[in-house]
Amino acid sequence: MATVILFGGGDGGGLVIGPDGIRPIPPFDPAVMRQLRAVCELVPVAHARRIGGIRSEIGQLASKLANLAVPQVEAIVGELDEQRSVIFLDDDGGWYCGTTGQPPIPFPWPPRKGPDLDGLVTGGVIDSGMI
């Protein structure tokens, strides 16, 4: 079983990580890429707090679309991992999901900047003598 990581929304190609190692994959077909991007547009809306009652409906749409796209990816690259089979990343963010039919889960991009060493020392989290 493998995991697929798609960069640039799939048009930048990606990687397949599986039991036999890591191999690059070329860009996907434009129709598959559009479906994956559509999921990327819907997922943050489904997790937004301010949209009220339509939130669950949008979440269902995102899940349905992901459940249509993931098997297409699997047909291209081979059998996928159940839990985190597709990791999609473009400039606006990303999402991941498995082959079990669970809803896609968003993650922010770019990642939030973590604390730097100076900030940890000044904040008293790390003693300067430990460095």
N, C-alpha and C positions, 0 to 999 in steps of 0.2 A: 504494500500500500504506500502511496506517495502523498506529498503535499505540493501544491503548485503555488508559487509566488509570482504574481504578475506585476510588472513595473509599468508606469506610465499608462495605466489603464489597459494594459495588454498589448498596446501597439509598440511598446518598447521591448516586447518579448518577456521572458521570465525564466524561472528556474523550476525544475522538478526535483524535489528532494525525496529520495526513496531508499529502500534497503540496499540498492546497488550503487548508491552515491548520489552525486548532484550532476544534473545535466541541463544545459541551456535549452530553451525552446524558442522558436521563432515567433514573431507576432502572430496573434490569432486572426481568424477571419473577422472582417468588420462587423458582421451581424452578431457574432458572439461578443465582441468587444462592446457593442452598443448595449447589449443586455446587461453585461457586467457593470458598465457605467451607470445604467439606469438604477440598478440596485444601489450603487454608491450614492446616487442622488436621493433615493427614498429612505435609506437606513437612518441618516441623521434626523430626518423629519419624524420618523417613527419613534425616535427617542427624545424628541424635543418636549419640553414641559409645558410650553405655552399654547399648544394647538388644540388642547381639549379633546372632545369626543372623537375626532377623526384620526387621532393618533393610532388607535388599534387597527383601524381599517388600512391605514398606510403601512403599518407593520405587516399586515396580512398580504398586502400587495408586494412588499419587498421580499417576504418569504416565498411567495408563489413564484416570483420572477427568479429568485436565486435557485429555487428548486427546479426551474426549467433550464437555467444556465449551467449549473454544476454538472449535470449529466453530459452536457455538450462538451465541457472541458474534459471530463473523464473519457469521453470517446476519442478525444484528441491525444491525451497523454497517458491513458491507461488507468488502472484501478487506483482510487484515491482513498486516503485515510478517512475514517468516519467522523472524527471530531474537528480537525482543522485542515480540511482538504484544499480549500481555495483561500488564498490570502490575496486580496485585491488592493492595490495602492496606486493612487494618482495624486495630482497636485492638491486636490481638495479634501483628501482624507482617504479612508480605507475601511474595509470590512473583512471579516472572515466567517466561514461557515464550513460545516462538514457535509457528509452525504446522508445524514440521518433525517433531514427535513426540518431541523431546528432553525429558528430565525437567524439571519445574518447578524453578526455583532460588530458594531462600529468601533473604530479606533481613530483618534485624532492624528492629523499629520500637518505640519511636522510635529514630532514629539515635543512635549513640553520640556523646557530646559530645566535640568535638575540643579541642585545647589552645587556651587564650586567649592573647592577646598578652602579658599579664603573666607567664603561665607560661613562655612561650617566652623572654622576656627573663631571668627568674630562672633558668631552666634553662640559660642560655648558648647557646641555639640562635640567637637574634638579638641582635646588639649593640645596647645601648640608644641608641647614637649614630646608628643607622640610622633611628630612629623620628622 
